[in-house]
Amino acid sequence: GFLHYVVTDCEFNSSKLNDIEYTESYYYNKLEIIRFSSSVGKFVGYTEVGIKNAERLNNGPEVIARRAQKESYCLSNVGIDVEAALTKS
């Protein structure tokens, strides 16, 4: 069979928006084919299919939606994680 999955990640050093990076990676059969990174600001393809899809996604509304994820998805969750870590340390 074939396996397709997406990994979404928020990496951070503090709860400030500038210290957060949002990534969304798409895998097919354990091979990363395409990734969105908030530090790059666009989709990047790593395979022939990924490159074609990155070009399509970067010219559509998907790239704008992913850029907003850093603030809407990561910022609130990072604040919760930082607060939890500080109260336990």
N, C-alpha and C positions, 0 to 999 in steps of 0.2 A: 504494500500500500504506500500511499504518499502522505506526508505529514506537512501541514502548513500551520504556522502559529506566529503570533505577534507578541513581542516583549516591549512593555512600556516602562520607562525608568525615569526617576527624578534623582539626580545626583546633586548634593549640596554640601557647602561648608558652613553656611549659616542660614537663617530664615530670610535674608535679604534677597530680593528678586535677582539682583546681579550675580549672586553666588549660586544660582540654581541652573542646572542644565537639564532640559527635557529631551529624551530620545525615544523614538518608536522604531523598532527594528522588525522587519518581516523576514521570516525564515521559510524555506521550502526544503524538505528532506535534510534538515540540520545545517543547511547552507544559508547564510544571510544574503538575501538578494537585494534588499533596499533598506535605507535608514533615513529617518528624519531626525535632525539634531537642531536644537534651538540655537546652539552656538554658530552653526553654519547658516541656519535660516531657510533651508530647503531640503528636499529629498535628494539622496545620492544613491545611485545604483551600483551594485558590485558584480552583477552578472549581465549578460546580454539582455535578458528579459527585464532585469532590474533597472538597467539604464534607460530602456524604452519607457518603462512605467514611471521612472523618476521624472523624465521629460514631460510626460503627460500630466502627472500630479503637480509639478511645479508651475504649469500653465493653467491650472484649474483652481477652484475654490478650496481644495483640500489643503494646499500649502498655507493659506490664510488661517484656516481652522486649526492647523497644527501649531502655528506660531502663537495662537491665543492659549494653547494648552499649558504653556509654561506658567502663566499667571492663574488660569482658572483651575487647573488640575494640581499642579505641583505646589503652588504657594500656600494653599490652605492645608494640604497634607503635610508639607514640610514644617509648617508652624506647629502642628499637632505633634509631630515626631520630635522636634527640638524641645518643646515644652515637656514632653514625657521623659526625654533623656535628662534634662536639667533637674527635674524633680526627683530622679532616681540616683543622681550622682552625688 
